[in-house]
């Protein structure tokens, strides 16, 4: 749809292409052409050329964007007073932090502050209390259960009692002292101000212990408490245990022309995001939508999600779900044009779950270890997958969404075929994070268990343990978004390994990867 409105207001950032025309258009044809020329000049550091291209534009909502890009261009050598002047006029602009940083790098003094956008809190976020006792995790993961118990008992008299209760519960479960396990897990679940991710875990394990101890009525109450966090790993396990359908609403909201016009007139940031999407500048679209979200009322979340979908902005869709109510759960598995350049050979739910955890749908993401792109591939790993590209010399190639997803998908396929050909996704995701060599060495030294959940909680590296659980949760949310049963979560809830079986229509008939 084209919604023509009067403009509401008159970096060294890499620009990821939007890959598709937005479904809401606000710039006239003439203004679109002018802005494309202006941004091209600005990206090359040509301030005068950028301003010249904008002569006569009717919609001036992106003038500050063009100026900021000219100031941030690697080819530009902006004057310090120009940087200070721009910051004075636009302290709350989405690119203001980058402009200020550029000024500091150039030795500018007394620069105006850049105002960071407000953010709403994330649902069910937080660090697991168990992760605050890494010494117990290491002993438990090494099979030194007596040592782990002794250390946990010591911690029980400290401010880390919640972590101690968790580990003492797992130790009691492993020793089949299910009554004691239930008591410890119930204590952990009762901790005040515990985040939803941790609370659902403690309630679920309390339910498991109560059920094993012959108290199904109390177990169902514990599972019900865990299920109150339906977007978490253990919340979804609890729903499966109870035989419930999800409490989340995965219907995709639709933004009609009237509602679109209302949103764009009320919020200048929405108008700017839409104009930027029309120009294919996804990185800046996402920044505008991030800033916009902090200004919205919860009642506007569905319209925000609908706009993010219309603009093909997956990170904003994810933000809507993670900080909104159950009615915007479609954002947990965003609508996006990103896909492997050679198509999906694994279920979309699986690939997008890794994308979400690795990069949050930011194509230009770079980690502290130089992992890159949507699926956070190291240049060395990418080189192993495709030796023709020279990724070690040119890692920036991994910022291409289609290429990155092709290689990431190929790596997961390699893990399925060469590391765990049974297709156990919990092991595959732990290996994706921590490396297959490390995981194989740990498994070889750890006492065998046939309990998939106990195995998962025994992983000694908190990061890899958390990673596997979160990606498993993301897979289940995407399956629900696509109208598929969350078979991996259902398997784990019934005590079985979460074996991958393709469910996308174009893959299901070809047979599971695990059966190759």
Secondary structure, DSSP 8 states (H G I E B T S, - for coil): -B-----S--------B--S--S-B-S-HHHHHHHHHHHHHHHTT-HHHHHHHTTT-S--TTHHHHHHHHHH-TT----HHHHHHHHHH-TTSTTHHHHHHHHHHTT--S------------TT-S--GGGG-HHHHHHHHTT-HHHHHHHHHHHTTSTTHHHHHHHHHHHHHHTT-HHHHHHHHHHHHT-TT--HHHHHHHHHHHHHHHHHTT-HHHHHHHHHHHTTSTTSHHHHHHHHHHT---SS--------HHHHHHHHHH-HHHHHHHHHHHTTBHHHHHHHHHHHHTT--GGGHHHHHHHHHHTT-HHHHHHHHHHS-GGGGGGGG---S---TT--SS-HHHHHHHHHHHHTT-TT-B-TT--BTTTTB-HHHHHHH-TTS-TTT-GGGGGSHHHHHHHHHHHHHHIIIII-TT-BHHHHHHHHHH-HHHHHHHHHHS---S-HHHHHHH-S-HHHHHHHHHHHHHHHHHHHHTT---HHHHHHHTT---B----SHHHHTT--GGG-
